[in-house]
Amino acid sequence: MNHFFAYLSRMKLIQRWGLMRNTQPENIQEHSLQVAQIAHGLALISNVFFTGNYDPERILALAVFHEVGEVITGDIATPIKYWNPEVNKAFHSMEDFAKQKLYNMLPHKLQEEYSSCFFHRVSDQDNWKIVKAADKISAYLKCLEELKTGNGEFIKAEKSIRAEIDRLELPEVRYFMDNFVPSFSLTLDELN
């Protein structure tokens, strides 16, 4: 019996933004799908508009699995993760342990196939930049959604995350922010 996919299915049980009041809960499975969609889009935008050379499907796979360790560790709030260098190092060690535990649940013959989705490879350095940017954009969109409902709990997070996104030197991110993000502030009637 193999528990790998049963563990992955538990991603829907791990809630994000645990230190903040949410009008709409978000779990890591939902978040991972949105990050994958955005990362895939960023890769395509780069390739089409900015002479990028990304493999959108590779980036999609990396994004789908970018939070899998959290089925074991849970979602640790950003202020805690980055509290100080020692805590950050301990968090990354915990995250690596969790990914290894999941990876070890795979049948041996599948481990090599999943290895590059679980563990960073030097050859994926640029791909991970796109996934990280998509992760930030997803967090920013969550802030916009919460602010749209009047939840002031996300005011500071929205400003902080937007500043992080603005510091990214990726033209595809700027394109996405300018051309796709404004729609997230509209009602369904306005979208139609």
BELZI-V792546 format. One record per residue. N is the residue number from 1. PHI is phi in whole degrees, 0 to 359 (* if undefined). OMEGA is omega in degrees with one decimal (none if undefined). Layout:
n,phi,omega
N,PHI,OMEGA
N,PHI,OMEGA
//
This chain:
n,phi,omega
1,*,-177.5
2,238,-173.0
3,262,-173.2
4,306,-176.0
5,288,175.0
6,295,175.8
7,296,179.5
8,301,-179.1
9,295,179.7
10,281,176.5
11,302,-179.2
12,291,-179.7
13,267,-176.2
14,266,-178.1
15,277,176.1
16,264,175.5
17,58,-174.0
18,298,-179.1
19,271,-174.4
20,240,175.0
21,288,-178.9
22,244,171.7
23,278,178.1
24,228,179.4
25,300,178.0
26,227,177.9
27,255,-174.6
28,287,175.9
29,289,176.1
30,299,-179.5
31,300,-178.6
32,297,176.9
33,296,-179.9
34,296,178.1
35,299,179.2
36,297,178.9
37,297,-179.3
38,292,-178.7
39,299,177.0
40,301,178.1
41,298,178.5
42,299,179.0
43,297,178.6
44,296,178.2
45,302,179.1
46,300,-177.7
47,294,-174.7
48,277,-172.9
49,258,-171.9
50,230,178.6
51,50,175.5
52,288,-179.2
53,223,-177.9
54,270,169.8
55,261,-175.0
56,303,-179.5
57,289,175.7
58,295,179.3
59,296,176.8
60,303,-179.7
61,297,178.8
62,299,-178.0
63,292,179.6
64,302,-175.3
65,261,-171.7
66,294,-178.9
67,246,-171.4
68,303,-179.7
69,299,-177.7
70,289,173.5
71,291,177.3
72,255,-176.7
73,274,-168.5
74,78,178.0
75,272,178.8
76,264,-175.4
77,301,-178.4
78,307,179.6
79,300,178.6
80,284,-178.6
81,305,-173.8
82,252,-178.8
83,306,175.6
84,202,-176.4
85,302,-179.5
86,293,178.3
87,295,179.6
88,299,178.9
89,295,178.8
90,295,178.2
91,299,-179.5
92,296,177.0
93,294,177.3
94,297,179.5
95,298,178.1
96,298,178.3
97,299,-178.5
98,296,178.6
99,297,179.0
100,296,179.1
101,299,177.8
102,296,179.6
103,304,179.9
104,293,177.2
105,285,-179.6
106,287,170.7
107,301,-174.9
108,310,-176.9
109,292,177.7
110,265,-175.8
111,303,-179.3
112,299,-179.3
113,293,-178.2
114,267,-174.0
115,310,-175.5
116,288,175.2
117,274,-177.5
118,263,-171.8
119,237,-176.7
120,297,173.9
121,247,178.4
122,304,-178.1
123,294,179.4
124,261,-175.9
125,307,179.7
126,291,177.2
127,298,179.6
128,293,174.9
129,300,178.9
130,292,179.3
131,296,179.0
132,297,177.7
133,296,178.5
134,297,177.1
135,299,178.1
136,295,179.8
137,298,177.9
138,300,178.0
139,297,178.0
140,297,179.1
141,296,175.4
142,299,178.5
143,299,179.1
144,299,179.4
145,298,179.4
146,292,178.8
147,296,179.2
148,299,179.1
149,271,179.5
150,90,-178.9
151,277,-179.8
152,292,178.6
153,303,-174.0
154,258,-177.6
155,300,-177.5
156,294,179.8
157,299,-179.8
158,301,-179.5
159,295,-179.2
160,295,-178.4
161,291,178.4
162,298,178.1
163,298,177.3
164,297,179.0
165,296,-179.2
166,297,178.9
167,279,179.6
168,291,-178.4
169,259,-179.8
170,236,-177.3
171,299,178.3
172,295,176.7
173,292,178.1
174,301,178.7
175,302,-179.6
176,299,-178.9
177,297,-178.0
178,284,-170.5
179,256,-176.8
180,244,-174.8
181,296,-179.0
182,305,179.5
183,296,-178.3
184,290,178.4
185,267,-177.4
186,268,172.7
187,279,177.2
188,299,178.3
189,298,179.1
190,290,177.7
191,292,-180.0
192,278,none
//
